[in-house]
Structures are given as structure tokens and as C-alpha cells.
Amino acid sequence: MHKYQRWTAVFTPFVLLMLLLAACGQASTPAAPAAEEEAPAAEAPAEEAAAGDAQLEIFSWWTDGGEADGLAAMYEIFNEQHPDTAIVNATIAGGAGANAKTVLKTRLQGGEPPDSWQVHAGKELTAFVDAEQMEPLTTFFAEEGLNDVMPELLLEQITYNGEIWSVPVNIHRSNVMWYNVAVFEENGLEPPTTIEEFFTVAEQLQAAGVTPLAVGGSDKFETPHLFESVLLATLGQEDYVMLFEDPAMWDDPRVAEAATTLAQMLEYANDDRSAIGWADAAQRVLDGDAAMTVMGDWAHGFFLSKGVTPGVEYGYAAAPGTDGVFLWLSDSFGMARNAPNPDAAMAWLRVISSREGQDAFNPRKGSIPARTDADKSLYDEYLTYSIDQFATQQLAPSIVHGAAANEAFMSAYGNALNVFASDLDIEGLMLSLEDARAEL
């Protein structure tokens, strides 16, 4: 029996218990794909290898919509190149990988690693490296010529203790406002570009019977995600970055100002946000039940999976107050130390780091390639815009998606904002953020 199957057999009773507990009290079951919280539940592998076949277990949280389509495109390339190796698709549903990270931690601590797993490029990597759970990939990068075709920013983010540890497959933008084109036209409104304009527009939309801002909550990253854009709008790029270089910056009065702004924005959001996921919120915008949502550009992949067209059914702009800054994150894959199938894992990393692999994956995922030599003709209106924006705008790292801070801070920050999403207690949030900064 494959190691993953043995581990699943042990873990499944716990998963079922947690799912039952999580189900109690929920108003509805989220039907949306994951991005970036239900109880961790291991989904059935998409393809099980027959006894004696070569295998490759890939662990991720890409389960639906554009993200699943993109992953499938890379699997197809791998299967063409390595027809005798069967992929074990170990996916765990849940926004921003919250559920997957819980399951992965248990597996790694139990000595049952997948061959390769999804991890955000940036500070999120460091805990795996410190625990000696990943293989360095510095030599791999040199052999494949990747140092010459990836932005210096990304190379810096995946380098720790003098070694490179993961292969970026994309770059996402966190601070995007998605909006329903028809709703804005019917109400004679323009998409807001500043925080002040947001509230003016929101008041008019609410008076017209439209929910101004759709926000999820069941994936446990949506309000923390929204807040990083509000922090950026309030502090500006330079001081936002300083939050992670000088923890004392969290005492800046503008952080409390951002919390106040967030509370006011949530007053214009749907009341059932704790019961729906980020993609449910995006669907409400697509349906015209809500006018706007602030979400990363995996929402673009979600919209594309619904058969709609950017600029027609939905539009996009920088989140209010953040124009000129690209709040970035990157998905990557590493290789497990003592991987069960190391040769297959290295073959997988070659596929995802290749131009062919990235150009197959990113147009479906709704992200731009990590490589700088992509074939831009394969990318649509939004993604071409995003490629140009990344190359020309100021850059700032995402908190929620692992670029700006380590896992301990991310967890404390996320917990604080999820509590705030329910009680809107600004003083309580500031105290929780004060505690969280000790992890930086």
C-alpha cells in the first residue's frame, strides 16, 4: 500500500469527526473552489498508481476552477514526458492552503512526506527549511538556467541560508478589485480608485439595493486578505514594507486608522460572510447581487472557468487607494527531503519550471508566469496587463500569502482578523496585532 494511502486510512476518522463538528451551525455549505475553512480533509487522489508502477505524489490545495485546470495542464505535460510514472494528486480543499498546511504538517511530522508540495515563495518557506524537511535546489536552478529567467525579486524570496528551496510557478496580485460592469453602468457609477470614493460609491449602491462589497469568510483568509490592501492604501508602499522590517511600525496610528476603515467597509458587506467562501463572493459579483470584491487574481481564473470575459461581464482595477503598487505573492513547489520518489520529483520540478509548463498553467490559473521569457501571446487582456504592471509598478509582499512574514505571524494575524470580521472590535484587533508582531 502506498504511504499516502496508509496515512489517509489513519487520518480519515479524524477528518470525518472534524467535518461533522465544522458543519454544525453553518448557514450554508460553500460551493466555491479554494484559494487561498472547513476541517482538513484529504481528497481522493485523482490517479492511483497500480502496484509496481513508478509514482509521484504532488500535494497542493488547487481543487477547482482555474487552479485545477492549470494544475491539470501541467500534469498533462508531465504524463506526456513520463508516461510510466503515475501521478498521485494529493489535493486538500481550503482557502489559501489553510487546510492543506495543517494536513501537510501532520504528514511531515509523521515521516510521511509527499514528493513535492505547494508552498508560497517567501517567508513561508523558512519553517520547512529550519525543520530540515526540504531539499535545496540551488544546483537544480543552475543546471536548468533558471537564475537567468526569473526576476531577482523571486530569487531572493526563495533563497534562505544561502540555498534556493523551491520553484516558483507564477506570480499573483493580491490587491485587485473585481466588479460587475453592468451594475456600475446601470447605476451611473465609476469604479472607485480611492478609499473615499469607495465609501461614496458604496452608499449609492446600497441605496439602490445592491450589496456594495462581497466578502467571504469560510476559507478563513478573506478578511485578512482585504485588510492587507487597506493597510497598503493607508500606509503607502514604503511604510507598508516597513511593517515587516521594523515590528514597532505596528504601533503607528495609521494601523488603527486602517482597522477603522476596514470596519467601515465591512458595514457595506454581506452579513453572511462567515458562511461563504471567496469564490462564492466572486460569484455574487458575477451574478450582479454584489458590485465589488477585493481578491487576488486567482479570481480571474475563477471567472474564466465560468465562461465570461474580462471587460464585458466583469472588470478589474487596483484595490481602492493602492494604484501604482503591485501587492504580490507566488506559488511554488519544493522537494521533500527523503522524498519517496526523488527522480520523479525532480522531473516534476523540470516541468513546472519550464516555459512550456508555465505557459500552460498560468493562463488557466489567472496568474502571470514566474519566468520572464513567457509567450505573451498566450495571455489574455487581464494577464497581459498584469505582466506589465508587475514590471513597472512598486512592489509589496502579501502578508496572508506567505511573502511578507513567517508562518507564525501569518497565523496570528489571520486569527486576529477573522475574530475582527465578526465583532468589529478595533481595540481588540490592535491588541491582537501587538501580540502577533512578536513573531516577526
N, C-alpha and C positions, 0 to 999 in steps of 0.2 A: 504493500500500500504506500502511495506517495506521502511524503511528510506532511504536505498541506492537508491531505485528506485525514490523516491521523489527528492533526491538530484541530481540524474542523469538527471531528467527531467528539473531541473532548470539550470544545468550546460551545457547541450548539445548544446544549441545555441551558447554559448561562445566557446565551443570546436570546433564547425564547422567553426566559423569565424577564429579562430586561425589556424586551419588546412589549410584553404584556403590561409591565409597570408603566412604561412610557406611554402606552396607548390610553391609560386611564386619564380622563379629564381633558383630552384633546378635543377641540371642537371639530376638527376635520383632519383627514389624513393627507399630508402633502403629496401631490401627484407630480411634482416637478423633478427635473434632474438635479443632480448635485453640482455644487461648485466647490465655494469654496469650498434639530439633532434628535435624530432618533437614537435609540440604543444601538451600539455597534453590532452589526450583523454581517457575517461573511456571506456574500452572494455565491451561488454555484458557479464554478469555473465554466467559462464559455466552451472550452475544449479540454477534455481529459485525454491524456496520452494512454495508449494501450501499453500493456506490460512489455517491457523491453525497449520501447521507443525512447529516443532522446527527448528530453523535456526542457522547458524554460518557463519558470513561474515569474510572472510580472504582476506586481502589486500596485494598484492605483485606486483613485476614487472617481474615475471617469466612467460613469454608468449610463448616461442618457444623452439625448440631443446631440449637439455639435461635438461635444467632448468625446462621446462614444463613437461617433462617426470618424473623428480624427484618429482615435486610437485604432479603430478597425483598419483604417487606411495604412497605418504603419505595420500592423500585423500582416496585412496582405503582402506588403513588400518583403517582410521577413520570411513569410511562408514560401514566396517565390524563390528566394535565395537559399532557403534552408528547408526544403520540403520534408526532410527526415526528422525534423525537430518539432514536436508538438508544443504549442503554447498553452500553458495553464493560466487563464485570465483571472487572476485573483483580485476582483474589484470589491470595494466596500462603499456603499452609498453613503452620502452625507456631505453637507456643505463645507467647502474649503478644506476638506480632508479631516475634519474633526473626528469623525468616527473611525476612519482608516488609521489615523495616528494612534488611537487607543488600541486597536487590534494589533497594529504593527509593533508597538512597544511590548505587548504581551508576547508576541511571537519571538521577538529578538531576545527578550529576557529568558525565554524558554529554550533558546538554542535552535529555533526552527525558522531561520530567515528565508524569505523569498530570494530568488536570484537577483532581482533588481526591483527597486521600489521608487515610487514618485516622491519627490521632496522639493520644497521650494528652494530655489537658489537664494543664498544669503545667510543670515544668522541662524536660520533654522537648521542648517547643516551641522553646526558645531557640536550639538549634543551627541549626534551619532558618531562623529569623529572622536570626541572625547571618550566615548564608551567603547572605542575600538571595534565598531560594528560595520565600517565601510572600508573598501579597498581604495587606495589612492589611484588616481587616473592620470597623473602628470605625464607618464611615459606614453600612455594612450593618446593624449592630446598632441604630443609632439609627433608621434608616428602618423597620426591622421591629418596633421596640418591644421588643427582646429584653432591654434593660437593666432593664426593669420586671418581667420574668417569669422571671429566672434568679437563683439565690442569689448574694449578694455574694461568697461564697467562690469560686464558679466564675468569676465575672467577674474576680476578682483573679488566678486561676490562668491565665487565657488572655490577660492583659494584660502586655505587655512593651515597654519603651521607649516607653510612652505610647500604645500601639496595641493593639487586640484582633486576634487572629490566627487563631482557629478557632472552630467552632460545636460546643459540647457536645451530644451526643445522649442522654446518660444519666449516671447515677451508679451505680457498683458498690460493693459492700462486699467488702473483701479478707478480713477476719478472721471467716470463718464456718466452723463445724464442722458437717459433714453426717454423719448417722449412720443406720444401719439400725434402724428401730423394732423389728422382730421380734427381731433379735439381742439388743438390750438387754432386751426383755421376757422372752425365753426364759432369759436368764442372771440375771434379777432385779436388773438394774443401772439406774442413772440416768445420763444423760449428764453428764460431768464439767464443772464450772464453774471449777475452778482447776487449776493445773499439778500440785499434789499429788494432787488427785482423779484427774487423767488417769492418773498412774502406778499408782494403786490399781486403777482400772478396767482398765487395760491388762494388769496382772498377772493379773487374774481371767479376762479374755478369752483371753489367751494360754494359760492353764491349761485353758481349755475348747476349745482347738483352733481359735480364731478369730484371724485377723490383726487386732491392735488398730487399727493405723493404716495406711491405704493411701496411698502416696506415689508419684507419677510422677517421671520424670526425663528422658525423651526429648525433651520440649519445652524443656528447659534453663531453666525458671523455677520448677519446683515446690518444690525445697528452698529457694531464695532467698525464695520466697513464704511458705513455712512459717516461715522464720526471722524475717520482719518481724513476724509475730504473736507469736512468742516474745520478741522484743525489746520489743514493746509490753507484754506481760504482765510482763516483768521490770523495765522502767524506769518504767512508767506513762506516761500521755499526755503530760504536760508535759515530762519528760526525753526521751522518745522524739522529740518535735518538736525538742528542742534539739540532737539529733544532727546536724541539717542546718543549724542556725543557728550552732553552735559546734563545729567539727570536733574540737576537743580532747576533746569528750564521748566519742569513740570509745575513749579511754583509760580510761573509767570501768570499775571492776572488774565492774560488773553486765553489761557487754557479754560479758566472758569467762564470767560465770555463765550468760548466755543461750546461749552456744555450748555449754557443758556440758549444759544442759538439752536443747538440740537433739540433741546426740549421743545422749543417753539415750532421747529419743523415737524416734530412728531405729533404735534397737535393738529397738523393738517394731513396726517397719515391715517391709514386704515386701522381701526381699533382691534381687528383680529390678527394683527401681525405675528403674534406668538404662535399662531396655529398654521401659518402658511410658510412656504419656503421662498427663496429668492426668485425662482423661476415662476412660481405662482404669481408673485408680484409683477414680474415681467409680462406674464400672460394677461394680467388685468390691464396693463398699459396697452397691449396689443388689441385687446377687446374693446378698449375705449371706456372701461369702467374707472380707470385711473389715468391721469395725464402724464405723470413722470415717475421714473425710478432712477436711483443712483446705484449703479452696479458696474462691475468690471466688464471688459468687453467679451467675456465668455457669453454674456447676454446676446451679443451679436450672433454667435454660433447657435444659440437657442432660437433666436428669431429666424435665422436661415433654415433651421430644421423644420420650421413651421411653414416654409414656402413663401415667405414675404420678402419684400425688397426694401433695403435702406433708402431713405429719401422719399419713399412712397407711403407705406403704411407706418413706418417709424423713422424718427430722426435721432440725431445724436449731437452732443456738444460737451465741452468740458463741464464738470460739475460746477454749480454756481460759485463764483469767486476764485476759481482755480485755473482760468485760462492762461496759457503760457507755461504751465507746469505739467509734466507727464509723471503721474504717480505710478511707478512701475512695480512689476513682480515678474517672476519667471518660474515656470515649471521645469523640473529636471528629473533625471533618473541617475541613481548611483548603483554601485555593485556591492553586494554583501561580502564582507569578509567571510571566508569559508563558504562561499556560495555553493549550493549543491551541484550546480551545472555551470561552472565558470566559463567554459568555452562558448556555450550558448549565450551566456550573459554578455560576453564581450561582443559577440555577433550582433546582439540586440542594440548595444550601445553604438556600434558602427552604423546600423540602420537609422537610428534616431538622430545621430549627429550628421548624417549625410544631407546634402542639398535635396536629393530626391525624397528622403524621408520627411524633411521639414516642409517641403513644398506640398507634400501630400497631406500632411497633418494640419498645418495651420489654417489654410483657407476654410476647412471644415470646423475647426475648433473656435474660430473667431479671434485668433491671435496672430501676431506677426512673428516671423522666424527669428531664432537666435543668430543664425548665420547672416552675414552682411552681403552674401552673393546670391540671394534668393532671386528667382524669376518673378519679377514684379507683375508680369502679365497674367499670372495665375491668381492674383489677389484682387478682390473687388474694391468698390468705391471706398467703403469704410476702412478696409485694411491698408489700402494704398495711402490714404490719409493718415492712418496711424503710423505707418512706416516713416512717413515724412515728419510727423510730429515728434517721434522718438529721436530722430536725427537732429532736430533743430531746437527743441524746447529744453527748458531747465528740467532736471530730473530729480525726483524724490522717491525714496523707497517706501513700499507699503508696510504698515505695521502688521495687519491681520494676515497677510500672505507671506510672511517669513523673511522679507528682505531687510527690514529695518532693525529687528530685535530678535533676541533669542526666544526659545520656546517657553521658558518660564515667564518672561514678561508678556508674551503673546497671550498665554493662558490667563494670567491675572488681569490684563487689560480687557480681554474678551469677556471674562466673568463680570467685571465691573460694569461694562456697557450693557450686557444682557440684563442685569438687575435694573439698571437705569431705564432700559426700554419699557419696563413695567411700572416703576414707581416715579420716574422723572425727578428723583431727589438729587439736586445738583450738589448739595453739601456732601451727601453720602458718596456720590461719584468722585468728588475731589479727594475725599479721604481714601477711597479705594485706589485711585491712581497714585496717590502719595505712597501707599504701600507697594504698589506694583513697580514703581521706579527703582526700588531697592534691588530688583532683579536685573537691571541693566548693567 
